[in-house]
């Protein structure tokens, strides 16, 4: 059950990772490519002009090229050598491959250790490695939120909440703002504070996060802001991902059934106007 929850968390985070504008173009390209299965590790291609003694960037470039061509055994080996020499992109790519069982046997604990190493090293303001660092924070937060079966990593809601806060406040990541808002709303890993939860959910909503819009809409609906809450949930439903559509639809339909007819019409009109203007 816990492992299936980990996989579900990853699906929800994939869209967030690709939309994070702090990443470099290469970071986004690696992420977009990170799908599928692979074969066991093999030796580097002796004709490629790259060996384990090559520089970290050359190894990383070779690994990236091999990955795109489907030669994931070579990609894994090149990333390992580059990671040993301190290349942050290689470490991040390798962690993702372990996390997703992509070209290697799935190993969440191994992925966790690499993400943890990236996070502990930190990042300089404005660094091109910011994307790797932020992704590591989010991955660690997700692991701490539910734990890793068969490993020393147990659920630690306080740690998860702190990591989400760091990514949400220092880097403005909508997914982190959403996750933080939900944890505060539900009193996970700390005090329950509806006003703080609403603040973070609204920041994520403004940045275009449909799930945040749905949760915030439900909160303000329950507080008596019927039209505004229903409008938020309606726009969220229109923009929701397949993985979130079912629960968002359930929230929206419940609110719709409880609202008066006049409020329904006003909320639908407001939602249509928000969608037309690109608002959430």
Residue pairs with C-beta under 8 A, 6 or more apart in sequence:
2 146
2 147
2 148
2 149
3 108
3 149
5 146
6 108
6 142
6 143
6 146
6 148
8 243
9 142
9 145
9 146
10 99
10 100
10 142
11 243
12 175
12 211
12 241
12 243
12 244
13 138
13 139
13 142
13 175
15 241
16 138
16 173
16 174
16 175
17 23
17 31
17 135
17 138
18 28
18 31
18 32
19 174
20 131
20 134
20 135
20 173
22 130
22 131
22 134
22 171
23 31
23 130
23 131
23 135
24 128
24 131
26 64
26 89
27 89
27 92
27 131
27 132
28 131
29 64
30 64
30 67
30 89
30 92
30 93
30 96
31 96
33 67
33 68
34 93
34 96
34 97
34 100
34 102
35 100
35 102
36 70
36 72
36 102
37 72
37 101
37 102
37 103
38 70
38 72
38 73
38 75
38 76
38 97
38 102
38 103
38 104
39 72
39 73
39 103
40 73
41 73
41 76
41 77
41 104
42 73
42 74
42 77
43 74
43 77
44 50
44 51
44 52
44 62
44 74
44 77
44 78
45 66
45 71
45 74
48 62
50 58
50 59
50 62
50 78
52 59
52 81
54 62
54 81
55 85
56 81
56 82
56 85
56 86
56 87
56 90
57 82
57 87
59 78
59 79
59 81
59 82
59 85
59 87
59 90
60 78
60 79
60 82
60 87
60 89
60 90
60 93
62 74
62 78
63 74
63 75
63 76
63 77
63 78
63 79
63 82
63 90
63 93
64 75
64 93
66 72
66 74
66 75
66 78
67 75
67 93
67 103
72 97
72 102
72 103
73 103
75 93
75 97
75 103
76 94
76 97
76 103
76 104
78 90
79 90
79 91
79 93
79 94
79 97
80 90
80 94
82 89
82 90
83 90
83 91
83 94
83 114
88 118
88 121
88 129
88 132
88 133
89 129
89 132
91 114
91 117
91 118
91 132
92 114
92 118
92 132
92 135
92 136
94 114
95 110
95 111
95 114
95 115
95 118
95 136
95 139
96 102
96 111
97 103
97 104
98 104
98 106
98 107
98 108
98 110
98 111
98 114
99 106
99 108
99 111
99 139
100 106
101 107
108 143
108 148
108 151
109 148
109 150
109 151
109 152
109 153
111 139
112 139
112 140
112 143
112 148
112 151
112 153
115 135
115 136
115 139
115 140
115 143
116 136
116 140
118 132
118 133
118 136
119 133
119 136
119 137
119 140
119 163
121 133
122 133
123 129
123 130
123 132
123 133
127 133
130 171
134 167
134 171
134 173
137 163
137 166
137 167
137 176
138 163
138 164
138 167
138 173
138 175
138 176
140 159
140 163
141 159
141 160
141 163
141 164
141 167
141 176
141 179
142 160
143 153
144 153
144 155
144 156
144 157
144 159
144 160
144 163
145 155
145 157
145 160
145 179
146 155
147 153
147 154
147 155
147 156
156 189
157 183
157 188
157 189
157 190
158 189
158 190
159 189
160 183
160 188
160 189
161 180
161 183
161 184
161 188
161 189
161 190
162 189
164 176
164 179
164 180
164 183
165 176
165 180
166 176
167 173
167 176
168 176
168 177
168 179
168 180
168 200
168 203
172 203
172 207
174 203
174 204
174 207
174 208
174 209
174 212
175 204
175 209
177 200
177 201
177 203
177 204
177 207
177 209
177 212
178 200
178 201
178 204
178 209
178 211
178 212
178 215
180 200
181 197
181 198
181 199
181 200
181 201
181 204
181 212
181 215
181 216
182 188
182 197
182 201
182 215
183 189
183 190
184 190
184 191
184 192
184 193
184 196
184 197
184 200
185 192
185 194
185 197
185 201
185 215
185 219
186 192
194 219
197 219
198 216
198 219
198 220
201 212
201 215
201 216
201 219
202 212
202 216
204 212
205 212
205 213
205 216
205 232
205 280
206 280
208 239
208 280
209 280
210 235
210 236
210 237
210 239
210 240
210 241
210 244
210 248
210 280
211 236
211 240
211 244
211 248
213 232
213 233
213 235
213 236
213 239
213 280
214 232
214 233
214 236
214 237
214 240
214 244
214 247
214 248
214 251
214 252
216 232
217 228
217 229
217 230
217 231
217 232
217 233
217 234
217 236
217 251
217 252
217 255
218 229
218 233
218 251
218 255
219 229
220 228
220 229
220 232
221 228
221 229
221 230
221 233
221 255
222 229
223 229
226 255
226 259
226 260
226 263
226 267
227 259
227 263
227 266
227 267
227 270
228 267
228 270
229 255
230 252
230 255
230 256
230 259
230 263
230 264
230 267
230 271
231 267
231 268
231 270
231 271
231 274
232 271
232 280
233 248
233 251
233 252
233 255
234 252
234 267
234 268
234 271
235 271
235 274
235 275
235 279
235 280
236 248
236 252
236 280
237 245
237 248
237 249
237 252
238 271
238 275
239 275
239 280
240 248
240 249
256 264
259 267
274 280
